[in-house]
Amino acid sequence: MTTLSEMLHAYFEYVDGDLIRKVTTSPKSVKGTKAGRLNRTVNQAGTTSKQYIRVGIKGREVYAHQIVWAMHYGVWPTGHIDHIDQNTLNNRVENLREVDHTTNYRNQRKAKNNKSGFTGVYYDVGTDRWIAQASIGDRHQWLGGHKTIVDAVAARLRFNRENDFHENHGKNA
């Protein structure tokens, strides 16, 4: 009986974060070529929000980072695979970690529509205050209205440390 890892190793070679096909399975999936295609997720504003590499294998499309994980560890991931550096195209095994949904959320990049420059901090014209806030799962946390952006950012960074947010959370990849 062939294990998952053996089956994946029969189809792919892992080279510095890329999957190289070992066999030709179709006219588009040729031996010696890089496996996968770029898959973009588009948000409501119509802009690309996330990009991943998707790979076809045995009639299914799966994420390349899942295949890399399974090839390296011998098991299919049961949780989320987090890209530590937030670059979803960097599938080097040392950049991947298996985490739960909450931990994966705590390593998100800064939203593209962020105007303050800091995740969880915005200026409220009505109160003339810098607001700091955060969410963990379904729980929304008010971190206060502050006179300066420095105080609001400090409140958010304190919250991040106390709640084990990844050091890259809120940064651009």
Secondary structure by P-SEA (a helix, b strand, c coil): cccaaaaaaacccccccbbbbccccccccccccbbbbbbbbbcccccccbbbbbbbcccbbbbaaaaaaaaacccccccccccccccccccccccbbbbcaaaaaaacccccccccccccccccccccccccccccccbbbbccccccaaaaaaaaaaaaaaacccccccccc
